[in-house]
């Protein structure tokens, strides 16, 4: 049974879906007004892992992550850079897609863009006006928060206390200071579209409700995003969507914690951000994912150079063990559990327990730190087995390989590792050279023995002489 912490109820809840074995999942994506930074990556990786785990457990996940390409911040940057909004959005959207591929973020079912959904946004606003939940004022259209009885339920605020945190609270055209824009009248130098209220553009909050509705329906299972989106963005999405459809917008609300630098939230506005493109020049995508996933998605992460370096070291060590297991895996024979000796039976028991422990950890609100602890513990077990066992059972290593494949499919790690193993040529050549080197060592021909080791080293293949056998790894 999967349990999820629901921001709406502030408690763990058993996960059930509107439709059997199907998850309707909307994740608020980035505003494309700059390069992807580690704060964006934290959200993308965290919810990518959650989506992957749900699929691992047998769900079909319809995963929608939008790109906000028309919004106040995009317009502001376009003015600063003195170029068109569309040009700017297209460029940064390309960069975001590049960085997401490089971080091994699994492609969404669809990545809708706000600019391509203007007409349904207008229709949504018209219907809210017709139902009495919205009004037009001087070309703007506002949602009337006083008409929605449960406004503030996600952020756990009373309407009277929201005023101080409300943008544009002094606007005299609004019925109530907390009313928010569904449609904004055209301003000089801004892109606009025709509407019943004149030229203008949609409000940010309206965009996500409409894109969610378009691809997932009037009610969804999971809506996710960063903690900073709880209010006003997600609060406003709830108000406008539930007012229009008269039913819950999302069953579960998930929010990831911040990444902090020097005890401040990492953000573009504060100027204390780390670009993913620059980070990946020095560290692998696996190290970045490991850095993110070693902290529970709801908890804050403190970024510093030592932490990411340690993640890279840990990633390298885990990669070595996973590759080592693949090198010894032999799928030509079925594993005969009844014929296993004590050593092999002990490892097989650990394989079965590790799988169950991993599921138990992830079932508890997608606890990736505990899940990774299971992975690390098992990696030590199989590493000890390979190094200390006289005769390695290839069929057993195949079961170990399957286990690692399951773990890595959820965590999104080492998905290019099969390029080394599937080709097979590298493994065969290295093993041949190891055999030749061993013959030289028996004859005490240290010159040729060392030459083989050094040539392999130059090819980024490191040999390790252990009491039982010679191991190799890519470096």
Secondary structure, 3 states (H helix, E strand, C coil): CCEEEECCCCEEEECCCCECCEEEEEECCCECCCCCEHHHHHHHHHHHHHHHHHHHCCCEEEEEECEECCCHHHHHHHHHCCCCHHHHHHHHHHHHHHHHHHCCCCCCCECCEHHHHHHHHHHHHHHHHHCCCEEEECCEEEECHHHCCCCCCCCCCCHHHHHHHCCCCCCCCCCCCCCEEEEEECCCCCCCECCCCCCEEECHHHHHHHHHHHHHCCCEEEEEEEHHHHHHHHHHHHHHHHHHHCCCCEEEEEEECCEEECCEECCCCCCCCCEHHHHCCCCCHHHHHHHHHCCCCCCCEECCHHHHHHHHHHHHHHHHHHHHHHHHCCCCCCCCHHHCCHHHHHHHHHHHHHHHHHHHHHHECCCHHHHHHHHHHHHHHHHHHHHHCCCCCHHHHHHHHHHHHHHHHHHCCCCCCHHHHHHCHHHHHHHHHHHHHHHHHHCCCHHHHHHHHHHHHHCCEEEEECCCCEEEEEC
